[in-house]
Amino acid sequence: MNALFLKDLASKTKRGLEGRVRQGRSGGGNAYGYEVIREFGPNGSIDRGRRKIIPAQAQIVRRIFTDYLNGKSPRAIAHDLNKGSVKGPRSSGWTASTIIGNRKRGTGILNNELYIGRLVWNRQAYIKDPSSGKRQARLNPSSLWVIQTVEQLRIIEQDAWDLVQAAQLKRIRNTRPECEVKTPKVDGAHRRPKHLFSGNIICGSCGGGMTLISRTYYGCSARKNKGTCTNKKTVELSVLENTVLSVLQTRLLNHDLTEAFMREYVSEINKRRATASQDANTSRARSVLLAKNIDHIVDAIAAGHCSNALTVKLEQLEAELAALKKQSEQVAPTAVRLHPNLAEHYASLVSSLRDHLNNADYKDEAATVLRGPIDNIIVQPTEEGIEIDIAGNLASMLTLSLETQKAP
């Protein structure tokens, strides 16, 4: 019933939003260059959903269209806006995707038809991916789109709009030949990183991510896309991967670290065993007392002194005794025996995994295992070049080592 109610509620809500859109009002959300206004109707109620142009932001929108027509790339436009401290649609600043967006979905400043007084609603739907739990956008057929003319919201003249759309198509054809075959996309939950440590590399200057800014070099993503970071240093893909793998193999888990861990491990195990022993003694004493009390109540009932209070008390005592018995039957987890040469086991495994990176049959699995012990790779710019700081995950490294011990 709850599912049916929610489905019906969603349908009614969507119909209500569609009605608002057909009146030229907002169907949810807002675009850069506009603000939602609230006015009081004749009966005193708030008239919601109407929008008006923000002149200062409209000027920025026109500037973006003009710059694009003058040959500037979306990334260069974003850099200029960030450099001029122009506040964008989001607090994170302007990026190339903020400018160019997606033509098919009508996103991005250059593709928002509201700027030519054309309100398009229900262009896409959001579906929850059951495997990842994340929302994914799906483009609706054009027959489901709701289109309304709102000429009062026009910011860009039709001629400028048409020229920008033509320029986009021309750039797409120049960079993406028609003969190009697109490979099917993989669901986010099953997508593997293209390179060994993709997603783990951080810029030491701004704290943002570092991505491939060319085919073989990593650079600061914020500098490339927004122009907001001063870190000009880059690091070659192969150099970074080999450096991290070497450190992972020889330095992240060394003798001093394993000895310190084993001391703490043994100390913690002893504490837990002492606590478990004390708890067991307490439970045994309590069980003896419960058994005696149960016997007394049974004797009283047998002698004819039966009452609701005695019956309830008997049930409570028997339930507590059963719980203690079940608890005593649980086998305490045995301590894992750690090999004194744990670091050597770990280094041997990492070396083996590095070899597997060159084997097509095991490459993906080996890469997944090798990424596990790495939390972050921070690339710090220095006067001499760069410095790579690696934050490792001790638990993952020890897990690898223990798996090596179990291997025949």
HELIX and SHEET records of a PDB file:
HELIX    1   1 ASN A    2  ARG A   22  1                                  21    
HELIX    2   2 PRO A   55  LEU A   69  1                                  15    
HELIX    3   3 PRO A   74  LYS A   83  1                                  10    
HELIX    4   4 ALA A   96  ILE A  100  1                                   5    
HELIX    5   5 ILE A  109  ASN A  111  5                                   3    
HELIX    6   6 GLU A  113  ILE A  116  5                                   4    
HELIX    7   7 SER A  142  LEU A  144  5                                   3    
HELIX    8   8 GLU A  151  LEU A  153  5                                   3    
HELIX    9   9 GLN A  158  THR A  175  1                                  18    
HELIX   10  10 GLY A  188  HIS A  190  5                                   3    
HELIX   11  11 SER A  221  ASN A  225  1                                   5    
HELIX   12  12 LEU A  237  THR A  250  1                                  14    
HELIX   13  13 HIS A  255  ALA A  302  1                                  48    
HELIX   14  14 ASN A  308  GLU A  329  1                                  22    
HELIX   15  15 LEU A  342  HIS A  356  1                                  15    
HELIX   16  16 LYS A  363  ARG A  371  1                                   9    
HELIX   17  17 LEU A  394  LYS A  406  1                                  13    
SHEET    1   A 2 TYR A  34  PHE A  40  0                                        
SHEET    2   A 2 ILE A  46  ILE A  53 -1                                        
SHEET    1   B 2 ARG A 118  TRP A 121  0                                        
SHEET    2   B 2 VAL A 146  THR A 149 -1                                        
SHEET    1   C 2 GLN A 124  LYS A 128  0                                        
SHEET    2   C 2 ARG A 135  LEU A 139 -1                                        
SHEET    1   D 3 ILE A 201  CYS A 203  0                                        
SHEET    2   D 3 ILE A 374  PRO A 381  1                                        
SHEET    3   D 3 ILE A 386  GLY A 392 -1                                        
SHEET    1   E 3 MET A 210  LEU A 212  0                                        
SHEET    2   E 3 TYR A 217  CYS A 220 -1                                        
SHEET    3   E 3 VAL A 235  GLU A 236 -1                                        
END                                                                             
